[in-house]
């Protein structure tokens, strides 16, 4: 995806002229024209979202970009939120099948009808042990997982409501593991055109972990956003 027209439209909307320098964290070569023609009717924007103020700003920017892109190109634009629960080694023996079923059902029920929510879960070891100590640990770990799922449910529902306000096509992904690795997987599987993060520096640990050979361009939030909060 060519970033220049996107950022020019964004600059015009917010009255700035320096977003190219402030927001581009990773830039990839322009897509060949033949590939652009094939994907012109569909655009996927991915947002790394955890409900923090910065990630909230990133989602707002993604929704604005989606709105502007639809108006300018008539393309179908989908905004996809990725929330990653960083995996804890101590939780790998917990049986989360029932929690997964409960959580997916709750989010499906509470999402607006026009919003599509898909949760991508990695397989967990669900082996059962008869040792009392291991059972106690599993019960404690499962309680922690329930809390994490409840938090994730709230975060993704918040993102869904924001997308609904913009009348955007929306998907949500819940992932487990390393944030940078899971973002890469979703970007690749969804053939994303652009990733937006709540970072404002190429030196941010997540941006560094994404690497220079990331499959799409990455935008962060402009520096003046944090300056206004000071």
C-alpha positions as CSV (number, residue, x, y, z in Angstrom):
1,X,0.0,0.0,0.0
2,X,1.2,3.5,-0.9
3,X,1.5,5.4,2.3
4,X,1.8,8.9,0.8
5,X,-1.9,9.4,-0.2
6,X,-3.1,7.9,3.1
7,X,-0.9,10.3,5.1
8,X,-1.7,13.3,2.9
9,X,-5.4,12.7,3.5
10,X,-4.8,12.3,7.2
11,X,-2.7,15.5,7.4
12,X,-5.5,17.4,5.7
13,X,-8.0,16.1,8.2
14,X,-6.0,17.1,11.3
15,X,-4.2,20.1,9.9
16,X,-0.6,18.8,10.0
17,X,2.1,18.5,7.4
18,X,4.7,16.3,9.2
19,X,3.0,12.9,9.6
20,X,5.2,11.2,7.1
21,X,8.3,11.9,9.3
22,X,6.5,11.3,12.6
23,X,4.3,8.2,12.0
24,X,6.2,5.8,9.7
25,X,8.0,3.2,11.8
26,X,8.5,0.6,9.1
27,X,8.2,1.2,5.4
28,X,8.1,-1.5,2.8
29,X,8.6,-1.1,-0.9
30,X,5.6,-0.2,-2.9
31,X,3.4,-3.0,-4.0
32,X,3.7,-3.8,-7.8
33,X,0.9,-2.3,-9.8
34,X,-0.5,-5.7,-10.8
35,X,-0.9,-6.6,-7.2
36,X,-2.4,-3.2,-6.3
37,X,-5.1,-3.7,-9.0
38,X,-6.0,-7.1,-7.6
39,X,-6.4,-5.8,-4.0
40,X,-7.9,-2.4,-4.9
41,X,-11.4,-3.5,-3.8
42,X,-10.3,-4.6,-0.4
43,X,-8.1,-3.0,2.3
44,X,-7.1,-4.5,5.6
45,X,-5.9,-2.4,8.5
46,X,-4.5,-4.1,11.6
47,X,-4.3,-2.4,15.0
48,X,-2.3,-3.7,17.9
49,X,-4.7,-2.8,20.7
50,X,-4.7,-3.2,24.5
51,X,-7.0,-0.3,25.5
52,X,-4.0,1.9,26.6
53,X,-4.3,5.6,25.6
54,X,-1.7,5.2,22.9
55,X,-3.3,2.1,21.4
56,X,-6.7,3.9,21.7
57,X,-5.2,6.7,19.6
58,X,-3.9,4.1,17.1
59,X,-7.4,2.6,16.7
60,X,-8.9,6.1,16.3
61,X,-6.3,6.8,13.5
62,X,-7.1,3.5,11.8
63,X,-10.8,4.2,11.8
64,X,-10.2,7.7,10.4
65,X,-7.9,6.2,7.7
66,X,-10.6,3.6,6.9
67,X,-13.2,6.3,6.6
68,X,-11.1,8.4,4.3
69,X,-10.0,5.5,2.2
70,X,-13.6,4.4,1.6
71,X,-14.6,7.9,0.6
72,X,-11.6,8.4,-1.7
73,X,-11.4,4.9,-3.3
74,X,-14.8,3.2,-2.7
75,X,-12.8,0.2,-1.5
76,X,-14.1,-2.2,1.2
77,X,-12.0,-1.4,4.3
78,X,-11.8,-3.7,7.3
79,X,-10.3,-2.6,10.6
80,X,-9.0,-5.6,12.6
81,X,-7.9,-5.4,16.2
82,X,-5.3,-7.8,17.6
83,X,-5.1,-8.2,21.4
84,X,-2.3,-10.5,22.6
85,X,-2.2,-12.1,26.0
86,X,1.4,-12.7,26.7
87,X,1.8,-16.4,27.4
88,X,3.0,-17.4,30.9
89,X,4.8,-20.7,31.1
90,X,3.0,-21.6,34.3
91,X,-0.3,-21.6,32.4
92,X,0.6,-24.1,29.7
93,X,-0.9,-27.1,31.6
94,X,-4.2,-25.4,32.3
95,X,-7.3,-26.7,30.5
96,X,-8.9,-23.6,28.9
97,X,-11.3,-25.3,26.6
98,X,-14.4,-24.4,28.6
99,X,-13.1,-20.9,29.2
100,X,-12.5,-20.5,25.5
101,X,-16.1,-21.6,24.7
102,X,-17.6,-19.3,27.3
103,X,-15.5,-16.3,26.2
104,X,-16.2,-16.8,22.5
105,X,-20.0,-17.1,23.2
106,X,-20.1,-14.0,25.4
107,X,-18.3,-11.8,22.8
108,X,-20.4,-13.1,19.9
109,X,-23.5,-12.3,21.8
110,X,-22.4,-8.8,22.8
111,X,-20.9,-7.6,19.5
112,X,-23.1,-5.5,17.2
113,X,-24.6,-7.7,14.4
114,X,-22.6,-6.1,11.6
115,X,-19.3,-6.7,13.4
116,X,-17.4,-9.9,12.8
117,X,-15.2,-11.2,15.6
118,X,-12.8,-14.0,15.2
119,X,-10.5,-15.3,17.9
120,X,-7.3,-17.2,16.9
121,X,-6.2,-19.4,19.8
122,X,-3.1,-21.5,19.8
123,X,-3.2,-25.0,21.0
124,X,-2.5,-25.6,24.7
125,X,-1.4,-28.7,26.5
126,X,-4.5,-29.9,28.3
127,X,-3.1,-33.1,29.8
128,X,-4.7,-34.1,33.2
129,X,-2.5,-34.9,36.2
130,X,-3.5,-36.7,39.3
131,X,-0.9,-35.0,41.6
132,X,-2.7,-32.8,44.2
133,X,-0.1,-30.1,44.0
134,X,-0.4,-29.9,40.2
135,X,-4.2,-29.8,40.5
136,X,-4.0,-26.9,42.9
137,X,-1.6,-25.1,40.5
138,X,-3.9,-25.8,37.6
139,X,-6.9,-24.4,39.5
140,X,-5.0,-21.3,40.4
141,X,-3.8,-20.8,36.9
142,X,-7.2,-21.3,35.4
143,X,-8.5,-18.6,37.8
144,X,-5.9,-16.3,36.4
145,X,-6.9,-17.2,32.8
146,X,-10.5,-16.4,33.6
147,X,-9.5,-13.0,34.8
148,X,-7.4,-12.5,31.6
149,X,-10.3,-13.6,29.4
150,X,-12.6,-11.2,31.2
151,X,-10.2,-8.3,30.7
152,X,-9.8,-9.3,27.0
153,X,-13.5,-9.5,26.5
154,X,-13.9,-5.9,27.9
155,X,-11.0,-4.6,25.7
156,X,-12.3,-6.1,22.5
157,X,-15.9,-5.1,23.1
158,X,-14.6,-1.5,23.6
159,X,-12.8,-1.7,20.3
160,X,-15.9,-3.1,18.6
161,X,-18.1,-0.3,19.9
162,X,-15.6,2.3,18.6
163,X,-15.6,0.7,15.2
164,X,-19.4,0.6,15.2
165,X,-19.5,4.4,15.8
166,X,-17.5,4.8,12.6
167,X,-19.7,2.2,10.8
168,X,-16.6,0.2,10.0
169,X,-16.3,-3.4,9.0
170,X,-14.5,-4.9,12.0
171,X,-12.8,-8.1,13.2
172,X,-11.1,-8.9,16.4
173,X,-8.3,-11.4,17.2
174,X,-7.4,-12.8,20.6
175,X,-3.9,-14.3,20.5
176,X,-1.5,-15.9,23.0
177,X,2.3,-15.5,23.0
178,X,4.9,-13.0,22.0
179,X,3.2,-9.7,20.9
180,X,5.5,-9.1,17.9
181,X,5.2,-12.7,16.7
182,X,1.4,-12.8,16.9
183,X,1.1,-9.5,15.1
184,X,3.2,-10.9,12.3
185,X,1.1,-14.0,12.1
186,X,-2.2,-12.0,11.9
187,X,-0.7,-9.5,9.4
188,X,0.4,-12.4,7.2
189,X,-2.8,-14.5,7.4
190,X,-5.1,-11.6,6.8
191,X,-2.9,-10.1,4.0
192,X,-2.9,-6.8,5.8
193,X,-2.0,-3.6,4.0
194,X,-1.0,-1.6,7.1
195,X,-0.3,-2.2,10.8
196,X,-0.9,0.6,13.3
197,X,0.6,0.6,16.8
198,X,0.5,2.8,19.8
199,X,4.3,3.5,19.5
200,X,6.0,6.7,18.5
201,X,9.5,5.5,18.0
202,X,11.4,2.9,15.9
203,X,13.3,2.2,19.1
204,X,10.2,0.8,20.8
205,X,10.8,-2.9,21.8
206,X,7.8,-4.2,19.8
207,X,8.9,-2.3,16.7
208,X,12.4,-3.7,17.1
209,X,11.0,-7.2,17.4
210,X,9.0,-6.9,14.3
211,X,12.2,-6.5,12.3
212,X,13.0,-4.8,9.0
213,X,11.5,-7.6,6.8
214,X,7.9,-7.1,8.1
215,X,5.3,-8.0,5.4
216,X,3.6,-4.5,5.5
217,X,4.3,-0.9,6.5
218,X,3.9,0.0,10.1
219,X,2.5,3.3,11.4
220,X,2.8,4.6,15.0
221,X,1.1,7.6,16.6
222,X,2.5,11.1,16.0
223,X,4.7,12.7,18.7
224,X,2.5,15.7,19.2
225,X,-0.2,13.4,20.7
226,X,1.9,12.6,23.8
227,X,3.0,16.3,23.9
228,X,-0.6,17.3,24.4
229,X,-1.0,15.0,27.3
230,X,1.9,16.5,29.2
